[in-house]
Amino acid sequence: MVQIDVPAAFAVGHFFAHGAYKQLQTGSKEQFYEVMLKQNFFQVFFFVWIPVYFMLQYFGWETTHMWWHRASAADYAFFVPGFIMIFFVAANLGFWNGARLVRAGKTKTCFGIFAGIIALSAVWIFAQTSSTFKLGSYAQWSADWRSTPWFYEDKTFLGMLIFVMLWWMGGLGYFFWSLRKQGRSL
């Protein structure tokens, strides 16, 4: 959902800074840029394509049936490119801010920002299940949200949702532990 994808990208930037705290505390520009490159690699191959896929295939669900009333992302000329630009600005600002916090010795604060954003994202999803658990276009949803399908009724959607959650979490875990391993060797 676009309303949580951009904050989640900002949070992931903090998570990478937290994972690479030893590298970042050295103050080395090379370490900073190496971790930033890994963070961007994660965002490209493990994250940004996920909301773009759902935007193109399930626009009503991806926008939580709010603010954008047309049936497709294609109806908004700058929606997808604008989202991608904002996503990467947020991701890199999150990493930059996380690195600043880590260098100031505030590693727990850095992780707290990540955990807080992820928790608020969960609240966003579970506090309004009449829109976050429903598929269909805005027109279908606004006419009678009760008649639109639940997300688990669409096997393609459900399969992709499970796959992308495992892909995202697996990638996040892999990068976190590889950054920690690299930090122990410093």
C-alpha positions in Angstrom: 0.0 0.0 0.0 1.5 3.3 -1.1 0.6 4.9 2.2 3.0 2.6 4.0 5.5 1.7 1.3 7.3 5.1 1.4 7.6 5.2 5.2 8.7 1.6 5.1 11.5 2.5 2.6 12.6 5.2 5.1 12.5 2.6 7.9 14.6 0.1 5.9 17.2 2.8 5.4 17.5 3.0 9.2 17.5 -0.8 9.5 20.6 -0.9 7.2 22.4 1.7 9.2 21.6 -0.2 12.4 22.8 -3.4 10.8 26.1 -1.8 9.7 26.7 0.2 12.9 30.3 -0.9 13.2 31.1 0.1 9.7 29.4 3.4 10.0 31.0 4.2 13.4 34.4 4.1 11.7 33.5 7.4 10.0 34.9 6.0 6.7 33.3 7.4 3.6 34.1 4.1 1.8 32.2 2.2 4.4 29.3 4.6 4.3 29.0 4.4 0.5 29.4 0.6 0.4 26.5 0.2 2.9 24.4 2.8 1.1 25.0 0.8 -2.2 23.8 -2.4 -0.5 20.8 -0.6 0.9 19.9 0.6 -2.6 20.5 -2.8 -4.1 18.0 -4.2 -1.5 15.5 -1.5 -2.4 15.8 -2.2 -6.1 15.7 -6.1 -6.0 13.8 -6.8 -2.8 11.4 -3.9 -2.3 10.4 -1.2 -4.9 9.2 -3.6 -7.6 6.7 -5.1 -5.0 4.5 -2.0 -4.7 4.9 -1.2 -8.4 3.6 -4.7 -9.2 0.6 -4.2 -6.9 0.0 -0.7 -8.3 -0.2 -2.1 -11.8 -2.3 -5.2 -11.0 -4.4 -4.2 -7.9 -4.5 -0.4 -8.0 -7.5 -0.1 -5.7 -5.9 -2.3 -3.0 -2.5 -0.7 -3.4 -4.0 2.7 -2.8 -6.3 1.4 0.0 -9.2 2.7 -2.0 -8.3 6.3 -0.9 -7.5 9.5 -2.7 -7.1 8.0 -6.1 -10.5 7.3 -7.6 -9.7 6.1 -11.1 -9.5 2.4 -11.9 -5.8 2.1 -12.9 -2.3 3.6 -12.2 -2.2 4.2 -16.0 -5.0 6.8 -15.5 -2.4 8.9 -13.6 0.5 9.8 -15.9 3.1 10.5 -13.2 1.9 8.1 -10.5 4.3 5.3 -10.9 7.4 7.3 -11.8 6.5 9.8 -9.0 6.1 7.0 -6.5 9.5 5.5 -7.5 11.3 8.8 -7.1 9.7 9.5 -3.7 10.4 6.0 -2.6 14.1 6.3 -3.3 14.4 9.7 -1.8 12.8 8.4 1.4 15.0 5.2 1.4 18.2 7.2 1.1 17.1 9.9 3.6 16.3 7.0 6.0 19.8 5.6 5.5 21.4 9.0 5.8 19.5 9.8 9.0 20.2 6.3 10.3 23.9 6.7 9.6 23.9 10.0 11.4 22.2 8.5 14.4 24.7 5.5 14.5 27.7 7.8 14.3 26.3 9.8 17.2 26.0 6.6 19.2 22.2 6.4 19.0 22.0 2.9 17.5 18.9 2.0 19.6 17.1 5.1 18.4 18.0 4.1 14.8 16.4 0.7 15.3 13.5 2.3 17.2 12.6 4.4 14.2 12.6 1.2 12.0 10.5 -0.8 14.5 8.1 2.2 15.1 7.4 2.7 11.4 6.8 -1.0 10.9 4.5 -1.2 13.9 2.5 1.9 12.6 2.3 0.2 9.2 0.7 -2.8 10.9 -1.8 -0.6 12.7 -2.6 1.1 9.4 -3.4 -2.3 7.8 -5.3 -3.9 10.7 -7.2 -0.8 11.9 -9.1 -0.5 8.6 -9.6 -4.0 7.2 -12.7 -2.8 5.3 -10.3 -1.2 2.8 -6.9 -2.9 3.4 -8.2 -6.4 3.1 -10.5 -5.7 0.1 -9.7 -5.9 -3.6 -11.4 -4.2 -6.5 -11.4 -0.7 -7.9 -12.3 2.5 -6.0 -15.6 2.6 -7.8 -16.5 -1.0 -6.8 -15.3 -0.4 -3.3 -17.1 2.9 -2.8 -20.3 1.6 -4.3 -20.4 -1.3 -1.8 -17.2 -2.4 -0.1 -19.0 -5.5 1.4 -19.4 -6.9 -2.1 -15.8 -6.5 -3.2 -13.6 -9.6 -2.8 -11.4 -10.2 0.2 -7.7 -10.5 -0.6 -7.6 -14.2 0.2 -10.3 -14.9 -2.3 -8.0 -14.1 -5.2 -5.5 -16.9 -5.5 -3.1 -14.9 -7.7 -3.1 -12.0 -5.3 -2.7 -14.3 -2.2 0.1 -16.2 -3.8 2.0 -13.0 -4.8 1.4 -11.5 -1.3 2.9 -14.6 0.4 5.8 -14.7 -2.0 6.7 -11.0 -1.8 6.5 -11.0 2.0 8.9 -14.0 2.2 11.1 -12.4 -0.5 11.2 -9.0 1.4 11.8 -10.5 4.8 14.4 -13.0 3.5 16.3 -10.2 1.7 16.2 -8.0 4.8 17.5 -10.8 7.0 20.2 -11.8 4.6 21.5 -8.2 4.3 21.3 -7.6 8.0 23.3 -10.6 8.9 25.9 -10.1 6.1 26.4 -6.5 7.3 26.8 -7.7 10.9 29.3 -10.3 9.8 31.2 -7.7 7.8 31.2 -5.4 10.9 32.7 -8.2 13.1 35.7 -8.5 10.8 36.6 -4.8 11.2 
